[in-house]
Amino acid sequence: MPPSVHGVKTTIAGEKHYLTRGTGAYRRASLALFLSGFSTFSLLYCVQPLLPIFSQEFAVSPAESSLSLSLSTGFLAVAIVCAAAVSEGLGRRSLMALSLVGAALLTVATAFAPNWHLLLVIRALQGLVLGGVPAVAMAYLAEEIDPRGLGATMGLYVGGTAFGGMSGRVLTGIFAEYLGWRPALFLIGAIGLAAALGFIALLPPSKNFVRRPGFDPRFHAKAWLGHLKNPALPFVFAIAFLAMGSFVTIYNYAGFRLVAPPYGLNQTELGLIFTVYLFGIGASSIGGLIGDRIGHFRVLLFGLALTAAGSALTLFAPLPSIILGIVVLTTGFFMSHSIASGLVGKLAHGTKGHASSLYMLAYYVGSSLMGSAGGWFFAVEGWAAVVLFTLAMLALAFISACVAQHFAQGFAQDFTRRKA
């Protein structure tokens, strides 16, 4: 058995030093990454329950109000690609810390935006700053965690993102109901800053990361192109684009449906619906554990089917059916995302940060483009058109998962033959 020192496992060859489950270092890293996911997604999605308020206060359409979220996720998608390259020189831990602190301060600044256009500018800048977290966090986990427990740890990180997404939406809705939307955003920014400081205090330094001084465009271009040539990875990236696009579309426009007659929910009631994210937290961790045992693609396909079933349930008029549909959709989505993000680390060969950045690029481009496109369907044909739009995306995601599984199995067989 390889020796273990202070929770860090050294391989027989002495080349890697992994954090192993059950040790203090592993627990600190897990909690730190949970806090990073919480902070990132609470800051990113805190505006979602405010979209109907923005639409009224600034006299903009539902699709235009969604720009306060879509611009953040769109710029985040671009920043993620750059963040992977920057982290090769600056370091994973340092870049994540700077990003979390900067994004929290920008959320505080959003509370003081005097007009709609400046609010959008600040939200776009926030997306740029947050790009230093998601892809780099996935790369840190893939590099530092014992591969045998990577699925569970990735599930815990994704659970942190689910908890953050829930907290940002729920707390913002409650704060906005009683204090107004500006104090609500100020408080969310303060909570995000506290989480960022906790992350800095807890995360262990990287052991397996090799810093690359300077910036070599050819190296990064070659790394990204290499991952795109991997037969399975582009289809995993497609899953990220399509699944996230469908998920955000439902969440963006469900609020407009539920504040209108016959439901007439207030901001607190609307925000409390987002507590269904708790199901996403459990699904992320459980999905990762089950995937480690019975196969990741099996769980991925099940999660996508569950997401589609939840989307379809929201077609029914009774409020309990809509809430149940959102619960099922959230459970399936986070199970799928947990598995797909873990597959990136398993299928990528070297430069895992670059592979993660491509996954997150697809993830947030899907959120930005499809989330805004859903507003057109909602305005023209209503909720039924929104659901059909999401079901079409999820059908394509399911097909992509089947193709990715085929190529991944073929590659594994080829690799085994080469070793033999």
N, C-alpha and C positions, 0 to 999 in steps of 0.2 A: 504494500500500500504506500502511496506517496506520502511524505511527511506533511504535517500541518502545523503552522506556526502562527499563533495569534489570529486564528480564523482564516488564514490565507494558505491555500493548498498549493504546494509546488508539484509540478508534474515530474515524472521519472527523469525526463530529459532535462529538467531544471529550467525550461524555457518559459513556462507560464506560472503565474501565481494567482490562483483563483480564490475568490471568497466563497466559502462553503456554508451550506445551510446549517443553522443551529449555533453559529458562532456570533460573538459580539460585533465583529466587523461586518458580517453579513446583515445583521439586524439594523445596524446604523445606516448602511448603504440602502437597504430596503426602505427604511423610514424616510431617509433623505430624498430618494427618488419618488416616493409617495408624495412628499411635500412639494417637490418640483412639479409633478403632474397636477396636484391640487391647485397650486398657485397659477400655473400657466392657463388652465382651463377655466378657473373661476374668473380670471381677468379677461380672458378672451370672450367668454360667452355671457358675461354679466349683462350685456345690452339686449340679449334676446327677449326677455320678458318686457323690455321697455319699447319694443318696436311699435306697438299700438300708440303708446304715449308720444313717441317721436313723430309718428304720422300726424297726430292731432296738433301737437305744439308747434312743429315746424312746417305744417301744411304740405306734407309730402305724401306720395302714394305708398301703399304697403311694399311694393318692390323697391322704391327709393329708400324707404326706412331700413330695409334689409341691408343697404350698403354699409350701415354702421357696423355690421358683422362681416359682410362679404369682403369689404376692403381690407379688414384686418386679416381675414384668412387668406385672401389673395396675396397680399404683401408678405404674409408669413410663409406662404408656399415658395415665393421667390427667395426669401431670406434663408430658408432652410438649406437650399442648395449651396449658397455662399457660406453658411455657418459650418457645414461639413468641412469645407476647405479651410476656413479660418481656424477651426478647432484643431486641425493637424499641426498648426504652428503655435497657437495660443494655449491649447490644452482643453480637454473636455470640461473639467471642473470649473476653471476660471471663466470660460465662455458662458456656461450655464448660470453661474452666479451673477455675472454682469447683466445678463438678459433678464433674469427674474427681478432684480432690483430696479432696472430701468423700466420694465413694463409696469411694475407697481406704481412708480412715480408718475408715469404717463396716465394711468387710470385716475389718479388723484387730479391731474391736470384736466382730464375730460370733464370733471364735475364743474369746472369754471369756464367751459367753452361758451362764448357769448352768442354764437350762431351755428347753424347747421353745417356750413362748409368747414369751419374751423374744427368742429367736432369730428367730421370725417377725416380731416388731415391728421388729427391726433390719433384717431383709431388706426389709420394707415401706418403711422410711425410705430404704434404699439405692435402691429403685426410684424414689422421689420425687426423690432427688438426681440420679440418672442421667438424669432427663428432660431435663436441660439440654444433652445431647450429641447424640443421634441426629438429631432433626428440624433442630436448629440447624446441625449439620455439613452436612446436605444442602442447607440454604439457603445456607450460606457457599460451597459449591462451585458452586451454580447462579448465584450472584451474582458470584463472583470469577474463575471459570475461563472461558477462551475457549470459547464454545458448541460450536465444532467439535471440541473435545477433551473435552467434558464426559462422554461415555459412558465413555471410557478412565479418566478420573480418578475417576468414581463407582465404576467397577469396582475401582480400586485401594483406595478407601475401604472398599468392601464386602469386599475381600480382607483388609483389616485386621481387620474384624469377624470374618471367618472364622478368621483366625489367632489372634485373641483367644479366640474360642469354643473352638477346639481346645486352645490352651495352657492355658486355665483348667481344662478338663476333664481333659486328660492329666496336667498337673503336679499337680493336686489329687489325682487317683487315685494317682499314684506317691508323693507326699508322705504321703497318708493311709495307704498300705500300710506304710510304714516308720517314720513319725513319729506317726501318729494324725491324726484329722480336724481337731483344733483347731490344731496347728502348721501343717497344710496351708493352712488359711484365712488364718492370720497371714502366711505367706510369699506367698500370692497377693496379699494386700492390699499388701505391701511392693513387689512387682513392679509392681502397678498404680500406686502412688504414683510410682515412678521413671519410668514411661511418661508420667504426667501432667506431671511436671516437664520432660521432653523436649518434650512438646507445647507447653508455655508458651514454651520457649526458641526453638522453630522457627517457629511459625505467623506469617506476615506479617499486619500489621493489615489490616482490611477497607478496600477502596478504593471500592466501589460501594454500600456500606451507608449508608443515611441514618437517623440516630438519631431516634426519636420520643419526646421527653421526656414524662413523665407516663404515665397509663394511661387510655385512652379505650375503655370497653367497647363502645360502639357501633361504633367503627372495627373492632375485632377481630371482633365478631359479624358485621358486614357482610362482612369479608374471608373468614371461614369459610363463610358462606352463599353467597358468590359462587363459591367453588370447588365447593361441592356442586351448584350450578346448572350447572356445566360438564358437558355431557352425557357426556364420556368419563371424567373423573376419579373419580366414585363407583365405577365398575367397576374401576378400578385399585386403589382402596382395598379393594374386595372381594377382589381377588387377594391383597393383603397379608394380610388376615384369614385367608383360607382356606389359602394356601400355608404361612404360618408356623404356623398351627394344626396342619396335617398333619405338618410337619417336627418340631415340638417333641413332638408326641404319640409319634412313633416313637422319638425320642431319650430321652424320659422313661421309657418302659416297656421298652425293649430291655435296659436294665441289669437289671431284675428278672428278665427271661427268661433272661439269660445267666449270672447268678450262681447260678441254680437248676439242678438236674439236668436233662438229662444234661451240660450244659456246665460248670458249676461254676467259672466264672472268678473269679480274685481281683481285688482293686481295681486292681492294676497292669495286669493283662491287660485288664480292662474299660476302664481309662483309655486304654490304647494303641490301642484300637479307634477312639477319637476322633481319631487322627492322620489319619483319612480326611478331616478338614477341610482338609487340604492340597489335596485335589481341589477343594474349594470356593473356595480362594484362586485357583487357576488359572482355574476356571470363571468367577469374577466378572470378572477382568481380560479374559479372552478373550471372554466374552460381551459385555462393553461395547464392545470393539474391533470385533467382528463386527457388532454392532447398529448401530454408526456407519456401517458400509459396506453392509450388505445389508437393513437395516430392523429396527427394534427389536421390532416385534410378531412377526416371523417367529422371532426368537431366543427371545422370551418364550414362544410356544406350544411350541416345541421343548423349552425348559427345563421347562415344566410336564409335558409328556408323559414326559420323562426322570425327573422326580420320581415320577410314578405308577409307572413301570416299576420303579424302585428299591424302592418300598414293596411292590410285589407280589412281588419276589424274596425278601424276608425271610420269606415264607410257607414256603419250603422249609426242611427241618429241618437239613441239614448246615451247620456253622458257616461254612465258606467262602462258601456261598450267602448267608447272612445278612450277612456282612461285605461281600460284593460288592453286595448290595442297598443297604446303608447308603452305600457309595461312590457308587453311581449316584444314589441319592436326594439325597445332599449336593451332588453336581455339578449336578444339575438344579435344586435349590432355589436355590443361590447364583447360578446363571446367571439364573434367573427374577427373583430379588430385585434383582440388579444392574440389570437392564433396567427393571423396574417402577419402582424408585426414581428412575432417570434420567428416565423418562417423566413423572413428576410435575413435575420442573423444566421440561420441554419444553412440557407441556400447560397449566401454570398461567399465568395472566395477572396479573402483579403479586403482591405479598405472598407470595412463594414460601415464606417461612418458615411461613406459615399452612397452605399446601397440603402442605408436608412434614410438618407436625405432624398433619394429618388422616391422612396415609398411615401414619405411625408409630403413631398411635392405633389404627388398624385392625390394624396389624401386631402390636402387643403385647396388644391385647384378644384377638386370635385365639390368641396364645401362651398367655395366662392361662386363658381359658375353655375352649378346645379341648384344651389340654394337661392340664387337670384332668379334663375330661369323658372323656378317653381312659382315665383310671384306672377309671372305672365299667365301660367296655367290657372292659378287661383283667380286672377282678375277676369279672365275670359270665360272659363267654364266652371269655376267653383271647386269645391273640395274633391269631388269625384275625379276631376282631371288631375289634381295633385297626386292622388293615390295611384292612378293609372301610370302617371309619369314615374313615380318611385318604383312601382312593380316592374316596369320595363327595365329600369336600371338594375334592379336586383336579379332579374332573369339573366341579364348579361354578366353580372358578377358571378352567378352560379356556374354559368358556362365557362367563365375564365378560371374558376377554381378547379373544375374538372380537367381543363387543359393543363393548368399548372401542375396538378397531381400527376398527370400522364408524363410530362417532361421531367418532373422531379424523380419519379420512379425509374425512368429510363436512364437518367444521369447517374443515379445511385448504382444501378446494375453495371453501367460502363465503368464506373470508378472501382467497383469490386473486382471486375475482370482485369483491370489494369494492375491492381495490387497483387492479384494472384499470379 
